[in-house]
């Protein structure tokens, strides 16, 4: 046991040294880069607040992307939640198909979805919304179906005994038990989506991210800082509100 | 003699792994009877009760309800029959975070069309029957309280009200007082007796000897998946129970007086 731990430690250390050397990780590079960082920071000050009025529209657009993407994803997740829960899905093959699909969709990062979808539907917020929809659907369905599998089976048995069919049983024994969790996860995913949709612009999927990218490309660092500050404020505000609502739900 | 309301003929239930729950049970229950099924835990009482409404499928044998072979019934027909058979449970099986009234209304769901049920569109009759059931069990003042805010005895009464909301011909009760204290147990047993006196057949699993003797008209003893005793409750004494249980009686075989 002990020798195994030592071997594992040596192996991990070796892998790190090998990778770090190949990539060129060195504290000296970071140290020598520091002046550049401060120069950039200096270029950013003072932030150019004059751009604020122009930012309103892309910020609102970003939030709208998150809202639409989360809503669509949450709705599309409903059938998947039921199929991916062993205590509700009757057909084993449907259950495994749904589980497999969710695991596959979740392994792909949102940014990759966005990059692919930009290639498919062109640059702009629509690609971003599609990416957020797929991502939200997968995360909400996965998390909610896991809570659904842990609900009290008693009411399901009671409804079945009372002559209720599958849909009625879901409506009266499953939905009341799992609805607060589902809403809570939806809000949680909305918080993530707000952050992600700010970044999605960097691959051309619309919103404030795209404005930031443009500012950086044109070396307008003072405007870039104003954009970053405003974005940060918006994210913190929405996170705080959403967390409050979630605490009340469960 | 009129044909029995419920009849099991040679019912066997074998769970995967060659575990036998029932090894050929014959049982006939007439309309309006109050029958207690007694036996140790693991004797097959729960399985027996659940073969009546086919929550458990018999591996062999047939189950008859009012002259109809349920084992041959289509899924749709089975749901219709289940509406006539109310069921109450040891753990109440309520949706804890829903209101008492919502839980009782669930007993009406079988009678409502699927789309109306999904939208929650109950008829006036459905609401009235559900509320009457609550009133009958004297918990209508708790109608809009969350179910988990009630005591165990009250929750079981909600469970009974849900079964009554089905306007059933039969009530199956699976150890309904096992998680209650003695006074509350007697209260629930009296509720069931009252319901039985209104003409509803009661088939109840019990492991408390004194309750079975006091409330049931007939006692069926189950041991290792087989009926080993079947007779009127007055004829049963401690020796009979020792024979059913296959061991000497203990203090925890008795629920005790209402106190």
Interface residues (C-beta under 8 A of the other chain):
Chain A: X152 X154 X155 X157 X158 X159 X160 X161 X162 X163 X164 X165 X167 X168 X171 X172 X173 X176 X177 X180
Chain B: X53 X55 X79 X80 X81 X82 X83 X85 X86 X87 X89 X91 X92 X93 X94 X95 X96 X97 X98 X102 X106 X107 X109 X110 X111 X112 X114 X117 X118 X159 X162 X163 X166 X172
